[in-house]
């Protein structure tokens, strides 16, 4: 599975937009970019997944350039409750029975008032 | 309805004991996993099961034995517990294709004293 690189930590204030960039230079053709969020004492939660261009859901947007070697998770108008660790992963989709997610250190986002 | 449920949530036990953690998912997923998150917060895959068949068995001591009685359940039995086994154990499930992400349970915090 492709290795990803993302900042260890980020700080923000309530109401700001937060962009977390992830590098995945060795991404394969059948890999999708996936982001998870983990609050303390909880399991990771799937946020968003994309292959190319832009994906938006009720939680976040994911921007993926044409070369797919990086991606940016955008959290609009963060609140204190968005304080969490955010993981960027590349995952092959398709008939990949039992493919395990390989988590890195993630980005610890701290939101202050 | 809890999608992936683990029991117990907390487990404190003495060295040398044998303990089990149970996991059940009601999402209709065909693949289930066990992950370990250590004190440094790294999430590591331990096992993966697809349709009750073991797919992934990472370098885990053979004191750890997963058991999948059916597609909806994946239990983890640990023999002769050691201090180093103290961690948070997460169960997760997904479709075999990975579409829609992986759903994690809320974790079982195991403390070996």
gemmi code that builds the backbone of each chain (N, CA, C; Angstrom):
import gemmi

chains = {
    "A": [
        ("UNK", (0.850, -1.192, 0.000), (0.000, 0.000, 0.000), (0.886, 1.243, 0.000)),
        ("UNK", (0.436, 2.288, -0.723), (1.228, 3.496, -0.863), (1.423, 4.168, 0.487)),
        ("UNK", (2.590, 4.710, 0.676), (2.875, 5.432, 1.900), (2.374, 6.858, 1.759)),
        ("UNK", (1.874, 7.409, 2.831), (1.405, 8.795, 2.817), (2.185, 9.632, 3.796)),
        ("UNK", (2.272, 10.910, 3.514), (2.944, 11.866, 4.387), (2.012, 13.035, 4.637)),
        ("UNK", (1.807, 13.373, 5.880), (0.949, 14.481, 6.246), (1.541, 15.169, 7.470)),
        ("UNK", (1.173, 16.432, 7.715), (1.737, 17.139, 8.871), (1.351, 16.447, 10.169)),
        ("UNK", (2.255, 16.484, 11.127), (1.994, 15.836, 12.409), (0.899, 16.562, 13.179)),
        ("UNK", (0.898, 17.887, 13.101), (-0.097, 18.641, 13.864), (-0.464, 19.941, 13.157)),
        ("UNK", (-1.653, 20.445, 13.467), (-2.127, 21.722, 12.964), (-2.979, 22.360, 14.040)),
        ("UNK", (-2.922, 23.688, 14.080), (-3.745, 24.440, 15.023), (-4.675, 25.353, 14.247)),
        ("UNK", (-5.860, 25.565, 14.778), (-6.815, 26.454, 14.127), (-7.733, 27.059, 15.180)),
        ("UNK", (-8.518, 28.034, 14.730), (-9.521, 28.648, 15.594), (-10.906, 28.333, 15.061)),
        ("UNK", (-11.842, 28.388, 15.933), (-13.223, 28.132, 15.541), (-13.628, 29.037, 14.391)),
        ("UNK", (-14.379, 28.491, 13.455), (-14.892, 29.279, 12.345), (-13.983, 29.350, 11.149)),
        ("UNK", (-12.733, 28.917, 11.315), (-11.801, 28.958, 10.194), (-11.947, 27.713, 9.323)),
        ("UNK", (-11.470, 27.835, 8.087), (-11.385, 26.681, 7.199), (-10.011, 26.041, 7.402)),
        ("UNK", (-10.000, 24.730, 7.509), (-8.740, 24.013, 7.711), (-8.483, 23.108, 6.513)),
        ("UNK", (-7.273, 23.195, 5.998), (-6.875, 22.344, 4.875), (-5.695, 21.476, 5.304)),
        ("UNK", (-5.857, 20.194, 5.206), (-4.787, 19.259, 5.564), (-4.347, 18.564, 4.279)),
        ("UNK", (-3.082, 18.734, 3.956), (-2.549, 18.158, 2.723), (-1.812, 16.862, 2.998)),
        ("UNK", (-1.983, 15.927, 2.097), (-1.358, 14.615, 2.222), (-0.619, 14.309, 0.928)),
        ("UNK", (0.598, 13.816, 1.050), (1.378, 13.408, -0.122), (1.349, 11.895, -0.262)),
        ("UNK", (1.147, 11.449, -1.481), (1.164, 9.998, -1.766), (1.749, 9.806, -3.153)),
        ("UNK", (3.059, 10.004, -3.243), (3.758, 10.013, -4.530), (3.673, 8.688, -5.281)),
        ("UNK", (3.546, 7.585, -4.550), (3.558, 6.268, -5.201), (2.166, 5.669, -5.367)),
        ("UNK", (1.173, 6.515, -5.439), (-0.195, 6.019, -5.540), (-0.375, 5.216, -6.822)),
        ("UNK", (-1.090, 4.104, -6.718), (-1.308, 3.222, -7.866), (-2.619, 3.565, -8.569)),
        ("UNK", (-2.766, 3.060, -9.774), (-3.932, 3.386, -10.596), (-5.247, 3.025, -9.924)),
        ("UNK", (-5.273, 1.916, -9.191), (-6.532, 1.486, -8.585), (-6.666, 1.925, -7.123)),
        ("UNK", (-5.812, 2.835, -6.697), (-5.890, 3.328, -5.313), (-6.862, 4.492, -5.200)),
        ("UNK", (-7.629, 4.483, -4.136), (-8.477, 5.603, -3.784), (-7.874, 6.296, -2.572)),
        ("UNK", (-8.139, 7.576, -2.446), (-7.660, 8.347, -1.309), (-8.785, 8.432, -0.294)),
        ("UNK", (-8.461, 8.080, 0.926), (-9.482, 7.966, 1.966), (-9.015, 8.682, 3.221)),
        ("UNK", (-9.919, 9.359, 3.860), (-9.599, 10.062, 5.103), (-10.478, 9.546, 6.238)),
        ("UNK", (-9.827, 9.408, 7.392), (-10.514, 9.001, 8.607), (-10.254, 10.031, 9.698)),
        ("UNK", (-11.190, 10.076, 10.639), (-11.108, 10.985, 11.780), (-11.180, 10.140, 13.043)),
        ("UNK", (-10.330, 10.445, 14.012), (-10.390, 9.703, 15.270), (-10.395, 10.656, 16.454)),
        ("UNK", (-11.456, 10.550, 17.252), (-11.536, 11.296, 18.504), (-10.911, 10.439, 19.606)),
        ("UNK", (-10.460, 11.073, 20.679), (-9.917, 10.302, 21.803), (-10.923, 9.266, 22.305)),
        ("UNK", (-10.424, 8.089, 22.587), (-11.230, 6.998, 23.143), (-12.312, 6.499, 22.185)),
        ("UNK", (-12.132, 6.755, 20.886), (-13.072, 6.217, 19.900), (-12.297, 5.589, 18.755)),
        ("UNK", (-13.000, 4.782, 17.976), (-12.380, 4.214, 16.790), (-12.380, 5.218, 15.653)),
        ("UNK", (-11.518, 5.018, 14.659), (-11.504, 5.904, 13.496), (-12.857, 5.892, 12.791)),
        ("UNK", (-13.195, 7.056, 12.238), (-14.468, 7.181, 11.532), (-14.190, 7.612, 10.104)),
        ("UNK", (-14.763, 6.903, 9.144), (-14.619, 7.247, 7.727), (-15.223, 8.622, 7.470)),
        ("UNK", (-14.435, 9.501, 6.802), (-14.939, 10.835, 6.489), (-15.294, 10.957, 5.013)),
        ("UNK", (-14.322, 10.652, 4.150), (-14.518, 10.931, 2.738), (-13.537, 10.105, 1.927)),
        ("UNK", (-13.921, 9.842, 0.707), (-13.077, 9.045, -0.185), (-13.197, 9.586, -1.596)),
        ("UNK", (-12.086, 9.594, -2.337), (-12.156, 10.075, -3.702), (-11.079, 9.471, -4.574)),
        ("UNK", (-11.273, 9.607, -5.879), (-10.281, 9.100, -6.840), (-9.561, 10.257, -7.550)),
        ("UNK", (-10.340, 11.216, -8.026), (-9.735, 12.385, -8.661), (-10.681, 13.565, -8.582)),
        ("UNK", (-10.200, 14.705, -8.892), (-10.876, 16.015, -8.872), (-11.390, 16.331, -7.471)),
        ("UNK", (-12.675, 16.561, -7.331), (-13.201, 17.027, -6.057), (-14.387, 16.185, -5.618)),
        ("UNK", (-14.387, 15.882, -4.333), (-15.511, 15.181, -3.724), (-15.969, 15.992, -2.519)),
        ("UNK", (-17.258, 16.139, -2.368), (-17.795, 16.896, -1.230), (-18.918, 16.113, -0.586)),
        ("UNK", (-18.910, 16.108, 0.730), (-20.060, 15.561, 1.455), (-20.409, 16.525, 2.578)),
        ("UNK", (-21.250, 16.098, 3.485), (-21.741, 17.001, 4.524), (-20.667, 17.323, 5.560)),
        ("UNK", (-19.582, 16.603, 5.555), (-18.538, 16.799, 6.557), (-17.350, 17.577, 5.999)),
        ("UNK", (-16.927, 17.237, 4.798), (-15.676, 17.794, 4.272), (-15.666, 17.777, 2.757)),
        ("UNK", (-14.602, 18.380, 2.207), (-14.326, 18.290, 0.778), (-12.945, 17.697, 0.605)),
        ("UNK", (-12.779, 16.999, -0.484), (-11.494, 16.381, -0.803), (-11.083, 16.833, -2.192)),
        ("UNK", (-9.913, 17.447, -2.269), (-9.408, 17.948, -3.532), (-8.228, 17.083, -3.976)),
        ("UNK", (-8.292, 16.608, -5.197), (-7.246, 15.724, -5.716), (-6.808, 16.264, -7.069)),
        ("UNK", (-5.529, 16.657, -7.220), (-5.065, 17.174, -8.510), (-4.967, 16.053, -9.538)),
        ("UNK", (-4.747, 16.455, -10.769), (-4.732, 15.497, -11.877), (-3.680, 14.400, -11.711)),
        ("UNK", (-2.514, 14.735, -11.154), (-1.473, 13.713, -11.024), (-1.707, 12.790, -9.820)),
        ("UNK", (-2.641, 13.127, -8.983), (-3.050, 12.318, -7.821), (-1.928, 12.032, -6.831)),
        ("UNK", (-0.853, 12.774, -6.891), (0.260, 12.521, -5.970), (0.077, 13.210, -4.628)),
        ("UNK", (-0.986, 13.981, -4.515), (-1.301, 14.604, -3.241), (-2.814, 14.785, -3.171)),
        ("UNK", (-3.285, 15.116, -1.991), (-4.700, 15.431, -1.830), (-4.848, 16.379, -0.654)),
        ("UNK", (-5.953, 17.108, -0.629), (-6.188, 18.053, 0.453), (-7.577, 17.837, 1.023)),
        ("UNK", (-7.613, 17.597, 2.306), (-8.882, 17.509, 3.025), (-9.229, 18.907, 3.514)),
        ("UNK", (-10.420, 19.376, 3.195), (-10.837, 20.708, 3.601), (-12.025, 20.611, 4.543)),
        ("UNK", (-11.847, 21.191, 5.727), (-12.913, 21.220, 6.729), (-13.405, 22.656, 6.842)),
        ("UNK", (-14.625, 22.920, 6.431), (-15.115, 24.300, 6.450), (-15.552, 24.715, 7.858)),
        ("UNK", (-15.179, 25.900, 8.258), (-15.669, 26.477, 9.508), (-15.610, 25.482, 10.666)),
        ("UNK", (-14.399, 25.165, 11.079), (-14.230, 24.159, 12.128), (-14.771, 24.659, 13.459)),
        ("UNK", (-15.137, 23.704, 14.287), (-15.582, 23.997, 15.645), (-14.695, 23.210, 16.614)),
        ("UNK", (-14.875, 23.469, 17.892), (-14.067, 22.770, 18.895), (-14.197, 21.260, 18.767)),
        ("UNK", (-15.352, 20.810, 18.351), (-15.598, 19.367, 18.242), (-14.871, 18.714, 17.071)),
        ("UNK", (-14.241, 19.510, 16.242), (-13.437, 18.950, 15.147), (-12.024, 18.608, 15.594)),
        ("UNK", (-11.699, 18.918, 16.829), (-10.393, 18.535, 17.375), (-10.286, 17.008, 17.388)),
        ("UNK", (-9.306, 16.498, 16.647), (-9.200, 15.050, 16.451), (-7.916, 14.761, 15.681)),
        ("UNK", (-7.657, 13.483, 15.477), (-6.568, 13.067, 14.604), (-7.179, 12.691, 13.257)),
        ("UNK", (-6.567, 13.186, 12.186), (-7.059, 12.926, 10.838), (-6.021, 12.095, 10.095)),
        ("UNK", (-6.471, 10.977, 9.556), (-5.583, 10.058, 8.856), (-5.886, 10.073, 7.365)),
        ("UNK", (-4.828, 10.146, 6.580), (-4.921, 10.034, 5.130), (-4.408, 8.652, 4.736)),
        ("UNK", (-5.176, 7.934, 3.961), (-4.749, 6.611, 3.506), (-5.040, 6.468, 2.024)),
        ("UNK", (-4.256, 5.644, 1.344), (-4.587, 5.249, -0.016), (-4.916, 3.762, 0.023)),
        ("UNK", (-6.022, 3.428, -0.560), (-6.563, 2.072, -0.435), (-6.980, 1.568, -1.802)),
        ("UNK", (-6.535, 0.365, -2.178), (-7.004, -0.185, -3.446), (-8.441, -0.654, -3.305)),
        ("UNK", (-9.283, -0.221, -4.191), (-10.662, -0.687, -4.163), (-10.855, -1.735, -5.237)),
        ("UNK", (-11.840, -2.554, -5.022), (-12.082, -3.638, -5.960), (-12.078, -4.941, -5.191)),
        ("UNK", (-11.832, -6.011, -5.899), (-11.860, -7.307, -5.257), (-10.567, -7.557, -4.499)),
        ("UNK", (-10.450, -6.896, -3.362), (-9.229, -6.993, -2.551), (-9.611, -7.548, -1.201)),
        ("UNK", (-9.957, -8.784, -1.165), (-10.474, -9.394, 0.046), (-9.537, -9.199, 1.222)),
        ("UNK", (-10.066, -8.538, 2.241), (-9.315, -8.411, 3.476), (-8.198, -7.406, 3.448)),
        ("UNK", (-8.139, -6.547, 2.417), (-7.081, -5.537, 2.405), (-7.145, -4.705, 3.667)),
        ("UNK", (-6.027, -4.617, 4.347), (-6.012, -3.904, 5.613), (-5.614, -2.456, 5.410)),
        ("UNK", (-6.238, -1.566, 6.137), (-5.829, -0.172, 6.140), (-4.517, -0.045, 6.896)),
        ("UNK", (-3.584, 0.690, 6.314), (-2.308, 0.938, 6.968), (-2.314, 2.391, 7.421)),
        ("UNK", (-2.370, 2.582, 8.713), (-2.441, 3.933, 9.270), (-1.055, 4.470, 9.568)),
        ("UNK", (-0.861, 5.753, 9.241), (0.347, 6.455, 9.641), (0.089, 7.156, 10.967)),
        ("UNK", (0.848, 8.201, 11.216), (0.703, 8.920, 12.482), (-0.476, 9.878, 12.460)),
        ("UNK", (-0.930, 10.245, 11.263), (-2.053, 11.162, 11.187), (-1.673, 12.591, 11.520)),
        ("UNK", (-2.642, 13.477, 11.369), (-2.475, 14.886, 11.716), (-3.376, 15.203, 12.889)),
        ("UNK", (-2.776, 15.664, 13.967), (-3.562, 16.058, 15.131), (-4.000, 17.504, 14.955)),
        ("UNK", (-5.282, 17.713, 14.781), (-5.847, 19.049, 14.617), (-6.378, 19.529, 15.961)),
        ("UNK", (-5.911, 20.687, 16.375), (-6.388, 21.291, 17.619), (-7.121, 22.570, 17.274)),
        ("UNK", (-8.380, 22.653, 17.660), (-9.187, 23.834, 17.392), (-9.429, 24.568, 18.707)),
        ("UNK", (-9.109, 25.844, 18.692), (-9.281, 26.661, 19.895), (-10.369, 27.695, 19.686)),
        ("UNK", (-10.894, 28.193, 20.787), (-11.933, 29.236, 20.700), (-11.295, 30.606, 20.689)),
    ],
    "B": [
        ("UNK", (-29.000, 1.851, 16.514), (-28.322, 0.566, 16.360), (-26.827, 0.781, 16.182)),
        ("UNK", (-26.047, 0.103, 17.004), (-24.598, 0.194, 16.885), (-24.137, -0.670, 15.723)),
        ("UNK", (-23.341, -0.108, 14.810), (-22.949, -0.820, 13.612), (-21.917, -1.905, 13.933)),
        ("UNK", (-20.851, -1.528, 14.650), (-19.831, -2.471, 15.075), (-19.717, -2.351, 16.592)),
        ("UNK", (-20.058, -3.387, 17.284), (-20.051, -3.324, 18.738), (-19.030, -4.289, 19.312)),
        ("UNK", (-18.305, -3.809, 20.293), (-17.283, -4.607, 20.966), (-17.621, -4.706, 22.440)),
        ("UNK", (-17.341, -5.854, 23.004), (-17.483, -6.019, 24.448), (-16.334, -6.846, 24.989)),
        ("UNK", (-15.805, -6.497, 26.161), (-16.189, -5.330, 26.967), (-15.508, -4.060, 26.474)),
        ("UNK", (-15.884, -2.927, 27.000), (-15.249, -1.662, 26.656), (-13.939, -1.493, 27.429)),
        ("UNK", (-13.917, -1.970, 28.640), (-12.709, -1.933, 29.465), (-12.448, -3.330, 30.017)),
        ("UNK", (-11.178, -3.662, 30.090), (-10.796, -4.977, 30.591), (-9.491, -4.837, 31.360)),
        ("UNK", (-9.560, -5.086, 32.657), (-8.361, -5.044, 33.494), (-8.142, -6.454, 34.023)),
        ("UNK", (-6.926, -6.962, 33.825), (-6.673, -8.343, 34.204), (-5.216, -8.518, 34.597)),
        ("UNK", (-4.936, -9.611, 35.238), (-3.569, -9.865, 35.685), (-2.777, -10.615, 34.631)),
        ("UNK", (-1.493, -10.457, 34.698), (-0.594, -11.205, 33.810), (-0.851, -12.691, 33.932)),
        ("UNK", (-0.786, -13.359, 32.795), (-0.958, -14.803, 32.790), (-2.381, -15.260, 32.566)),
        ("UNK", (-3.329, -14.359, 32.728), (-4.735, -14.733, 32.518), (-5.053, -14.868, 31.034)),
        ("UNK", (-6.192, -15.518, 30.754), (-6.730, -15.632, 29.395), (-8.007, -14.810, 29.331)),
        ("UNK", (-8.132, -14.031, 28.269), (-9.332, -13.200, 28.136), (-9.809, -13.185, 26.683)),
        ("UNK", (-11.075, -12.831, 26.500), (-11.646, -12.727, 25.153), (-12.334, -11.385, 24.971)),
        ("UNK", (-12.281, -10.892, 23.753), (-13.001, -9.688, 23.348), (-13.928, -10.090, 22.214)),
        ("UNK", (-15.183, -9.652, 22.320), (-16.152, -10.033, 21.312), (-16.455, -8.853, 20.397)),
        ("UNK", (-16.756, -9.167, 19.146), (-17.094, -8.131, 18.172), (-18.221, -8.624, 17.286)),
        ("UNK", (-19.176, -7.742, 17.066), (-20.309, -8.064, 16.199), (-20.612, -6.866, 15.305)),
        ("UNK", (-20.929, -7.130, 14.047), (-21.335, -6.046, 13.146), (-22.674, -6.392, 12.508)),
        ("UNK", (-23.512, -5.355, 12.354), (-24.838, -5.555, 11.772), (-24.978, -4.805, 10.451)),
        ("UNK", (-23.851, -4.633, 9.769), (-23.837, -3.873, 8.522), (-23.921, -4.759, 7.281)),
        ("UNK", (-23.891, -6.050, 7.485), (-23.901, -6.954, 6.344), (-22.553, -7.035, 5.640)),
        ("UNK", (-21.523, -6.532, 6.277), (-20.175, -6.612, 5.692), (-19.666, -8.047, 5.695)),
        ("UNK", (-18.767, -8.327, 4.751), (-18.236, -9.680, 4.660), (-16.795, -9.787, 5.149)),
        ("UNK", (-16.208, -8.684, 5.535), (-14.823, -8.700, 5.986), (-14.713, -8.000, 7.337)),
        ("UNK", (-13.988, -8.607, 8.245), (-13.814, -8.042, 9.575), (-12.341, -8.066, 9.965)),
        ("UNK", (-11.974, -7.159, 10.863), (-10.570, -6.938, 11.207), (-10.412, -6.734, 12.709)),
        ("UNK", (-9.196, -6.999, 13.176), (-8.785, -6.566, 14.505), (-7.558, -5.677, 14.347)),
        ("UNK", (-7.615, -4.514, 14.998), (-6.501, -3.574, 15.029), (-6.080, -3.353, 16.473)),
        ("UNK", (-4.814, -3.045, 16.664), (-4.277, -2.714, 17.979), (-3.723, -1.304, 17.942)),
        ("UNK", (-4.115, -0.490, 18.926), (-3.558, 0.861, 19.034), (-2.784, 0.954, 20.340)),
        ("UNK", (-1.487, 1.146, 20.212), (-0.642, 1.149, 21.399), (-0.595, 2.532, 22.046)),
        ("UNK", (0.232, 2.654, 23.051), (0.298, 3.905, 23.824), (0.786, 5.075, 22.975)),
        ("UNK", (1.486, 4.780, 21.886), (1.958, 5.840, 20.995), (0.931, 6.166, 19.923)),
        ("UNK", (-0.235, 5.541, 20.036), (-1.374, 5.837, 19.172), (-1.254, 5.279, 17.762)),
        ("UNK", (-0.264, 4.396, 17.519), (-0.206, 3.772, 16.209), (-1.253, 2.680, 16.106)),
        ("UNK", (-1.985, 2.706, 14.997), (-2.984, 1.682, 14.712), (-2.358, 0.624, 13.812)),
        ("UNK", (-2.354, -0.622, 14.274), (-1.737, -1.692, 13.497), (-2.712, -2.825, 13.262)),
        ("UNK", (-2.758, -3.319, 12.021), (-3.610, -4.447, 11.705), (-3.066, -5.704, 12.375)),
        ("UNK", (-3.971, -6.492, 12.916), (-3.582, -7.783, 13.496), (-4.096, -8.922, 12.631)),
        ("UNK", (-5.393, -8.919, 12.386), (-6.022, -10.002, 11.627), (-7.092, -9.438, 10.701)),
        ("UNK", (-7.361, -10.202, 9.652), (-8.450, -9.881, 8.750), (-9.145, -11.180, 8.371)),
        ("UNK", (-10.467, -11.161, 8.407), (-11.270, -12.316, 8.037), (-12.248, -11.920, 6.946)),
        ("UNK", (-12.377, -12.774, 5.940), (-13.362, -12.575, 4.895), (-14.244, -13.807, 4.827)),
        ("UNK", (-15.537, -13.625, 5.049), (-16.463, -14.751, 5.045), (-15.969, -15.901, 5.933)),
        ("UNK", (-15.573, -15.563, 7.127), (-15.103, -16.509, 8.154), (-13.736, -17.116, 7.848)),
        ("UNK", (-13.099, -16.679, 6.785), (-11.793, -17.243, 6.436), (-10.690, -16.247, 6.753)),
        ("UNK", (-9.634, -16.707, 7.415), (-8.522, -15.839, 7.769), (-7.782, -15.399, 6.512)),
        ("UNK", (-7.649, -14.093, 6.338), (-6.986, -13.541, 5.159), (-5.624, -12.968, 5.530)),
        ("UNK", (-5.597, -12.188, 6.586), (-4.365, -11.543, 7.019), (-4.071, -11.959, 8.444)),
        ("UNK", (-2.836, -12.335, 8.687), (-2.379, -12.625, 10.033), (-1.005, -11.986, 10.143)),
        ("UNK", (-0.985, -10.757, 10.647), (0.281, -10.052, 10.771), (1.136, -10.704, 11.852)),
        ("UNK", (2.299, -10.169, 12.039), (3.211, -10.743, 13.026), (2.658, -10.504, 14.424)),
        ("UNK", (1.821, -11.415, 14.819), (1.174, -11.330, 16.120), (1.507, -12.605, 16.886)),
        ("UNK", (1.840, -12.495, 18.162), (2.137, -13.722, 18.919), (0.994, -14.729, 18.826)),
        ("UNK", (1.347, -16.011, 18.808), (0.276, -17.004, 18.672), (-0.555, -17.140, 19.932)),
        ("UNK", (-0.272, -16.310, 20.927), (-1.173, -16.237, 22.087), (-2.496, -15.575, 21.701)),
        ("UNK", (-2.475, -14.862, 20.570), (-3.676, -14.204, 20.080), (-4.342, -15.125, 19.058)),
        ("UNK", (-5.590, -15.457, 19.289), (-6.290, -16.331, 18.352), (-7.662, -15.753, 18.035)),
        ("UNK", (-7.846, -15.338, 16.778), (-9.160, -14.854, 16.366), (-10.066, -16.025, 16.029)),
        ("UNK", (-11.357, -15.790, 16.219), (-12.334, -16.827, 15.873), (-13.543, -16.150, 15.257)),
        ("UNK", (-13.970, -16.656, 14.107), (-15.105, -16.071, 13.414), (-16.172, -17.137, 13.228)),
        ("UNK", (-17.159, -17.184, 14.111), (-18.209, -18.200, 13.991), (-19.126, -17.960, 12.794)),
        ("UNK", (-19.259, -16.707, 12.394), (-20.050, -16.361, 11.210), (-19.586, -15.009, 10.711)),
        ("UNK", (-20.160, -14.568, 9.592), (-19.679, -13.323, 8.966), (-19.859, -12.102, 9.845)),
        ("UNK", (-20.798, -12.169, 10.774), (-21.113, -10.992, 11.583), (-20.311, -10.907, 12.868)),
        ("UNK", (-19.522, -11.917, 13.149), (-18.808, -11.956, 14.417), (-17.331, -12.287, 14.222)),
        ("UNK", (-16.489, -11.570, 14.950), (-15.055, -11.885, 14.984), (-14.568, -11.624, 16.399)),
        ("UNK", (-14.274, -12.700, 17.092), (-13.840, -12.592, 18.480), (-12.326, -12.745, 18.562)),
        ("UNK", (-11.765, -12.189, 19.614), (-10.315, -12.254, 19.817), (-10.029, -12.847, 21.187)),
        ("UNK", (-9.335, -13.975, 21.176), (-8.975, -14.617, 22.434), (-7.480, -14.458, 22.657)),
        ("UNK", (-7.133, -14.085, 23.868), (-5.719, -13.865, 24.188), (-5.334, -14.747, 25.374)),
        ("UNK", (-4.333, -15.585, 25.162), (-3.840, -16.467, 26.226), (-2.627, -15.856, 26.909)),
        ("UNK", (-2.442, -16.216, 28.151), (-1.227, -15.854, 28.905), (-0.872, -14.381, 28.726)),
        ("UNK", (-1.764, -13.540, 29.119), (-1.600, -12.099, 28.901), (-0.304, -11.569, 29.504)),
        ("UNK", (0.313, -10.640, 28.782), (1.555, -10.000, 29.202), (1.335, -8.494, 29.339)),
        ("UNK", (2.230, -7.853, 30.072), (2.119, -6.402, 30.273), (2.069, -5.658, 28.939)),
        ("UNK", (2.868, -6.126, 27.968), (2.941, -5.465, 26.670), (1.679, -5.594, 25.833)),
        ("UNK", (0.747, -6.412, 26.282), (-0.519, -6.541, 25.555), (-1.464, -5.398, 25.875)),
        ("UNK", (-1.119, -4.601, 26.861), (-1.957, -3.460, 27.232), (-2.047, -2.500, 26.050)),
        ("UNK", (-3.257, -2.219, 25.616), (-3.490, -1.370, 24.445), (-5.000, -1.242, 24.265)),
        ("UNK", (-5.367, -0.497, 23.232), (-6.776, -0.445, 22.839), (-6.927, -1.302, 21.586)),
        ("UNK", (-7.865, -2.205, 21.611), (-8.107, -3.110, 20.492), (-9.398, -2.689, 19.805)),
        ("UNK", (-9.285, -2.496, 18.485), (-10.440, -2.084, 17.695), (-10.827, -3.179, 16.721)),
        ("UNK", (-12.106, -3.422, 16.664), (-12.680, -4.293, 15.652), (-13.204, -3.399, 14.531)),
        ("UNK", (-13.154, -3.870, 13.303), (-13.658, -3.104, 12.176), (-14.267, -4.059, 11.152)),
        ("UNK", (-15.079, -3.490, 10.269), (-15.655, -4.309, 9.202), (-15.748, -3.481, 7.932)),
        ("UNK", (-15.849, -4.175, 6.794), (-15.997, -3.502, 5.510), (-16.561, -4.487, 4.495)),
        ("UNK", (-17.004, -3.932, 3.357), (-17.285, -4.789, 2.222), (-15.948, -5.264, 1.658)),
        ("UNK", (-15.922, -6.361, 0.994), (-14.665, -6.897, 0.482), (-13.997, -5.922, -0.475)),
        ("UNK", (-14.790, -5.101, -1.158), (-14.214, -4.131, -2.100), (-13.692, -2.896, -1.393)),
        ("UNK", (-14.054, -2.716, -0.160), (-13.633, -1.522, 0.574), (-14.497, -0.299, 0.310)),
        ("UNK", (-15.455, -0.438, -0.592), (-16.323, 0.685, -0.926), (-17.089, 1.149, 0.302)),
        ("UNK", (-17.104, 2.469, 0.511), (-17.832, 3.007, 1.648), (-17.019, 3.056, 2.914)),
        ("UNK", (-15.784, 2.665, 2.826), (-14.918, 2.766, 3.987), (-15.067, 1.619, 4.958)),
        ("UNK", (-14.274, 1.657, 5.973), (-14.280, 0.666, 7.035), (-14.987, 1.282, 8.232)),
        ("UNK", (-15.767, 0.482, 8.915), (-16.459, 0.939, 10.113), (-15.807, 0.307, 11.329)),
        ("UNK", (-15.384, 1.153, 12.246), (-14.692, 0.685, 13.444), (-15.624, 0.676, 14.646)),
        ("UNK", (-15.345, -0.254, 15.550), (-16.006, -0.246, 16.837), (-15.392, 0.816, 17.739)),
        ("UNK", (-15.910, 0.947, 18.926), (-15.445, 1.990, 19.842), (-14.231, 1.564, 20.657)),
        ("UNK", (-13.802, 0.336, 20.487), (-12.568, -0.095, 21.107), (-12.729, -0.782, 22.449)),
        ("UNK", (-11.765, -1.615, 22.779), (-11.680, -2.262, 24.089), (-10.323, -1.910, 24.675)),
        ("UNK", (-10.354, -1.215, 25.799), (-9.100, -0.844, 26.455), (-8.683, -1.962, 27.394)),
        ("UNK", (-7.621, -2.646, 27.016), (-7.104, -3.761, 27.814), (-5.923, -3.286, 28.640)),
        ("UNK", (-6.009, -3.504, 29.937), (-4.911, -3.171, 30.842), (-4.488, -4.436, 31.566)),
        ("UNK", (-3.233, -4.782, 31.399), (-2.688, -5.970, 32.057), (-1.805, -5.505, 33.218)),
        ("UNK", (-2.110, -5.994, 34.404), (-1.355, -5.551, 35.587), (-0.588, -6.717, 36.209)),
    ],
}
model = gemmi.Model(1)
for chain_id, residues in chains.items():
    chain = gemmi.Chain(chain_id)
    for i, (resn, *xyz) in enumerate(residues, 1):
        res = gemmi.Residue()
        res.name, res.seqid = resn, gemmi.SeqId(i, " ")
        for name, pos in zip(("N", "CA", "C"), xyz):
            atom = gemmi.Atom()
            atom.name, atom.element = name, gemmi.Element(name[0])
            atom.pos, atom.b_iso = gemmi.Position(*pos), 0.0
            res.add_atom(atom)
        chain.add_residue(res)
    model.add_chain(chain)
structure = gemmi.Structure()
structure.add_model(model)
structure.setup_entities()
